[in-house]
Amino acid sequence: MQERNIINGIAAVSVAPFLEFYHKLIPYLMVALVLIVTDSRFGVAAARARGETIRPSRKWRRAMNKFVDYICWVTLAGLFGDTFGTVFHIPILAAVMLVFVYGIELSSIVNNYLEYKGIHKHIDITRLLLKLFKREDMAEVIIDEPTHNNDGTDKDNSEH
């Protein structure tokens, strides 16, 4: 009985810091989960609009891979926030890092949505973030995409 108590005590002491660390990161993981589900939904819709076949196994595998990637990014952001944010007194360092990571996913969601709706434009996330910080004209972040004929050649965009 005493041996079991010792093992349980060691396990609790070993796991407690990890639980405390990830407890404050749960909202970031929930946002990542929402972004992944949304991107998957519009990614599938865009693929169907392109006439591609959707394999459920590949869809789920990609979603799981993204979630594992987000766990890594959230962990890295949390570590940076705890390490450098505390030292340099920047309490929102983890959130700032994740804004850029989530911005990439938001760009994918918007671009998949536009493709699904048949709108031949895409959002350049790098330009968008730079424009947000410089507070300049936002019209340059929307870029026309060339449309293609069935034979793979570009259509003339002046017809639109």
C-alpha positions, 0 to 999 in steps of 0.5 A: 500500500505504501509503495502505491502511495509513493508512486502516486505521489511521484506521478502527481508531483511530476505531472503537476507542472505540465498540467499547470502550464497547459491549463492556461493554454487551453483557450489557445488550443480551443481556438486552434480546434475551431480554426481547423474545423472551419478550414477543413469545412471550406477546404473540402468545399473548395476541393469539391468546387474544383471537382476533386474527390474527397477521401475522408481518411485523408481529411481526418489525417490532415486535421489531426496533423494540424492539431498536433502542429498547433499543440507544438505552436501553442507550447512554443508560444507558451514557453516563449511567453513564460521565458521571455515575456516574464523577463522582458515584461511582455505579458502578451508575447504568447498571444502575439506569436499565436496571432501570426500562426492563427493568421496563416490559418485564417488566410487559408480559411478565407482563400478556401471560402473564396475559391468555393464561392468562385471568386478568383482572388486571394488574401496575402496574409503577409501584406495584411499583417504589415498593413494592419501594423502600418495602418495603410490602405488595405486594398493591396492585400486582395490579389487577383488570381489568374483563371484557367481554361480547361486546357490549362491556359490562362483566361484573359481577366479583362472579360470579368 
